[in-house]
Amino acid sequence: MDAARLKANFAHVAGNGELVAEYFYADLFGRNPQLRSMFPRSMSRQYKVLLGALSHIVSTVDDAPELVPYLERLGRDHRGFGVAEDHYPEVGTSLVATLKHFSGDQWTEDLERDWTEAYGVVAKVMAEAR
C-alpha cells in the first residue's frame, strides 16, 4: 500500500466536499436499503462526520500508533450504533466505488489495490475493537 498515493488521491477526491459523502451514502443505501434505518433522517451532520473521519484516517494511514487507537474507538462507537461485522464489506464496496467515481482519470488498478488494502486494515481494526 502506497500511503503517499492514497493521501494524494484523497486530497483530490476531498476537493469535491460533501458531494463525496452524498455519493457514498446514495451508493451504500442503493446497494443496501436495509442500512438506511441506522442513520438519521437528515444526513447533513453525518456527511461532515464521514468526511472528517476519512480525512483523519488518510492523514494518519502511515502512523499506526495514532491510527490504531482512533480506529478502535471508531469501531466501538459504531458497534454502539448497531454496526455488525458483516456491514464492513458493504461499506468498503461503496467507499471504493465513491473514490473511483471522484478520481476520474486518476483511478488506476494500483490505486484500487491500495484503497482496498487500506480499507481492509481499517475494517479489521474497527470490527475487532473491544
C-alpha positions in Angstrom: 0.0 0.0 0.0 1.4 3.4 -1.0 0.4 5.9 1.7 1.6 8.9 -0.4 -0.6 7.8 -3.3 -3.6 7.4 -1.0 -3.1 10.8 0.5 -2.7 12.5 -2.9 -5.8 10.7 -4.2 -7.9 11.6 -1.2 -6.8 15.2 -1.4 -8.1 15.2 -5.0 -11.4 13.4 -4.1 -12.0 15.5 -0.9 -11.9 18.7 -3.1 -15.5 17.7 -4.0 -16.6 18.3 -0.4 -19.9 17.0 0.7 -20.7 15.6 -2.7 -18.4 12.8 -1.8 -20.4 11.9 1.3 -23.7 12.3 -0.6 -22.5 9.9 -3.3 -21.2 7.4 -0.8 -24.4 7.2 1.1 -26.5 7.1 -2.0 -24.4 4.2 -3.2 -24.5 2.4 0.2 -28.2 2.7 0.6 -28.9 1.9 -3.1 -27.0 -1.4 -2.6 -28.2 -2.0 1.0 -31.5 -0.2 1.6 -31.9 -2.1 4.9 -29.0 0.1 6.3 -30.8 3.4 5.8 -32.7 3.0 9.1 -29.4 3.0 11.0 -28.9 6.7 10.1 -30.7 9.9 11.0 -33.3 11.3 8.7 -31.2 14.4 7.9 -27.8 13.3 6.8 -26.0 16.7 6.7 -24.2 16.2 10.0 -23.4 12.6 9.0 -21.7 13.9 5.8 -19.4 16.0 7.9 -18.7 13.2 10.3 -17.8 10.8 7.5 -15.5 13.3 5.7 -13.8 14.2 9.0 -13.2 10.5 9.8 -11.9 9.7 6.3 -9.6 12.7 6.5 -8.2 11.7 9.8 -7.7 8.1 8.7 -6.0 9.0 5.5 -3.8 11.6 7.2 -2.5 9.0 9.7 -2.5 6.0 7.4 1.3 5.7 7.8 1.2 6.4 11.6 0.0 3.2 13.3 0.4 4.5 16.9 -2.0 7.3 16.1 -4.3 5.5 13.7 -5.0 2.2 15.5 -6.4 3.7 18.8 -8.6 6.1 16.6 -9.9 3.1 14.6 -10.5 1.1 17.8 -12.6 4.0 19.3 -14.4 4.4 16.0 -15.2 0.6 15.9 -16.5 0.6 19.5 -18.7 3.7 18.7 -20.0 2.0 15.5 -20.9 -1.2 17.4 -23.0 1.0 19.7 -24.9 2.2 16.7 -25.7 -1.4 15.6 -22.9 -1.8 13.1 -22.1 -5.5 12.7 -19.0 -7.2 11.2 -20.9 -8.1 8.0 -21.6 -4.4 7.3 -17.9 -3.7 6.7 -17.6 -5.3 3.3 -20.7 -3.4 2.1 -19.3 -0.1 3.3 -16.0 -0.9 1.6 -17.7 -1.6 -1.7 -19.4 1.7 -1.6 -16.3 3.6 -0.4 -14.2 2.2 -3.3 -17.0 3.0 -5.8 -17.1 6.5 -4.4 -13.4 7.0 -4.6 -13.3 5.7 -8.1 -16.1 7.9 -9.2 -14.4 11.1 -7.9 -10.9 10.1 -9.0 -11.9 10.1 -12.7 -8.9 9.6 -14.9 -6.6 9.3 -11.9 -8.1 5.9 -11.0 -5.7 3.0 -11.6 -5.5 -0.6 -10.7 -2.7 0.2 -8.3 -4.8 2.9 -6.6 -7.8 0.5 -6.3 -5.5 -2.1 -4.8 -4.1 0.5 -2.3 -7.6 1.6 -1.2 -8.9 -2.0 -1.0 -5.9 -2.9 1.2 -6.2 0.2 3.4 -9.9 -0.3 3.9 -9.3 -4.0 4.8 -7.0 -2.9 7.6 -9.4 -0.2 8.8 -12.4 -2.6 8.8 -10.4 -5.3 10.6 -9.2 -3.0 13.4 -12.7 -1.5 13.8 -14.5 -4.8 13.7 -12.1 -6.4 16.3 -12.1 -3.4 18.7 -13.1 -4.3 22.2 
